[in-house]
Amino acid sequence: MNLQCLFIIFCVSCVQSSLYPKDSLTRFTRSLDGIWNFRISPIDDQNVGFKEKWFASPLSQTGSVIPMPVPSSFNDITQEKSIRDFIGWAWYDTEFYVDPSWLNSNREVILRFSSVNYAAKVYVNGVNVTEHIGGHLPFEVLVKENLISNGVNRLTVAVNNTLDEHTVPPGQLVWKNGTDYPENFYVFTPNFDFFNYAGIHRSVHLYSVPSTFIKRVKLASDLIYENSSGLINYALSVNLDESTSESDYKVDLVIKDAEDKVIALYAGDYSGSVTIPEVNAWWPYLMNPKPAYLYKVVFEISKDAQLVDQYEFKIGFRKVEITEKQFLINGKPFYFTGFGRHEDSNIRGRGLDQVLNVKDFNLIRWIGANSFRTSHYPYSEEMMDLADSQGIVVVDECPAVGLQSFDNIKLNLHRQFLTELIDRDYHRPSVVMWSIANEPSSTLSSADNYFKTISSHVKKLDTSRPVTAAVSVQLSGDLMSQYLDVIMINRYFAWYSDYGEVEVIKPHLVNELRRWYKKFKRPILISEYGTDTIPGIHASPSYMFSEDYQTECLMEWFDGFDQLRADGFFVGEMIWNFADFMTAQGTTRVYGNRKGIFTRERQPKAAAKLLRCRYLNIHNASVIDHNMYCPAR
């Protein structure tokens, strides 16, 4: 099934918008989250829902349904293997009422999905209103003309999680028909080591805006060292009422400090620059006594002195720079201490979980980390808000994981996802780099021009942040790193090779990274390293999968990191992984990937307390507890 052929989209009502739905004096939001109806398509007739027009009436009238929470992954909600491992078209629907005032002639109504994985067809009252390819990023559409005010409305969504050689990320679906396997037996193999969770993963909103409304803002903030001032550059895109033009409206900016005090008012235009004197800089956690200082920027458009629309952002003034050896934030060297992560939890899968998000940030700060990578896809806007407000630096990664071939279909999708990601997160102070890929087959000759094109595309969209990617191939054949500003390297010495031989870690690490720096002369960090560990298993001498082996390996890695830090070009260490996470079944996975320093339930393994000692000491942080393991020296 080629999803690209199924999704030829013509949508006159689609809205390109990176604005998260929020209430204001002019905007009103309604969440459609809750328990929806759900059904998977039969394996032997995946298109039956379209042929029988399941979208034209309630799902419950065309067959059996089960309750399904939104947001969540559908895979782990039931006891059915057929749903957990399902690949293909799954159907959702729900019903809702609309405030009649929302349907007035001077209002518009927008339907927004924050994430549906992987592809979606959306119907309102039986009409196909929009389609989208790609999980993890938002999409929305104007729907006022499809809604009714005097009765119940129905929202139907068809979701497909099939991945193939042309999707980003890629996968392979092989049918075993005509063999000794059961009828309609298939094997799905993703090109990545995490479970292919699917469904409506993040919140669904219906929101009302004026007929003339702010639909997009490109907003950048910068720190000017000389006079400690902050620079705001902005460009508004406005959806205009048919009877008006841009010249009919006035644009104003209201700047507020962290205490919500108005510090500046500016009468502006649809684009421009604003300078704020003597600002408080946004600093990462543990880098300054007052980290994560945020200002509010409120954009207002008015007509004849009457407010028409209003939207508020939170921004931070900070500057990111790189030299041949250093990564700088606000002119000071920054050293990444953090993790690769996953949006993954028991039962919910990849579904938005605000409770878990807050718990994770408490653990990140407790352990002394200052950063994480959104491996291997964009994380929720709610997660990114927490990073902005708590001073946790983010390497923002697109879904291009495990690319093993390079063609124009994949290239266009890759560029689309990066455009959507940068559009969504451009204003965020926590985001300091764009990661364009994780572990691609970058030794293929076709990778050269492919990543040249991708890197150039990102730099056209954003000149203020470095471009990076995570490399897994060897130095001699890599064709991607030449187009990166900062090089991230994934390595698993004494785990996927030289099993059990911890003494190989330090010489392999130090010697190899010195060769990378000698060739490219740019900052380097380790973006993945680690070992699978089953909590409670101990062995002396240490043995693979034991907690003792994980901690011994970490100490070897730490010694190597310290040697590289002394060389000056090594700018960070991100362990794999923050927490255990689910994967496809296989002989090398004991109920998922166990490389987390926390369990999937967020309980610490011994390595977590060892890592806490290291991270806090690196940052010279003072703590009042002894809840860490510090090795004797």
Secondary structure by P-SEA (a helix, b strand, c coil): ccccccccccccccccccccccccccbbbbbcccbbbbbbccccccccccccccccccccccbbbbbbccccccccccccccccccccbbbbbcccccccccccccbbbbbbbccccccbbbbcccccccccccccccccccccccccccbbbbbbbbbbccccccccccbbbbbbccccccccbbbbbbcccccccccccbbbbbbccccccccccbbbbbbbccccbbbbbbbbbbbcccccccccbbbbbbbbcccccccccccccccbbbbbcccccccccccccccbbbbbbbbbbbccccccbbbbbbbbbbbbbbcccccccccbbbbbbbbbcccccccccccccaaaaaaaaaaaaaacccccccccccccaaaaaaaaaabbbbcccccccccccccaaaaaaaaaaaaaaaaaccccccccbbbccccccccccaaaaaaaaaaaaaaaacccbbbbbbbccccccccccccccbbbbbbbcccccccccccccaaaaaaaaaaaaacccbbbbbccccccccccccccccccccaaaaaaaaaaaaaaaaaaaaacccccccccccbbbbcccccccccccccccccccccccaaaaaaaaaaaaaacccccccccccccc
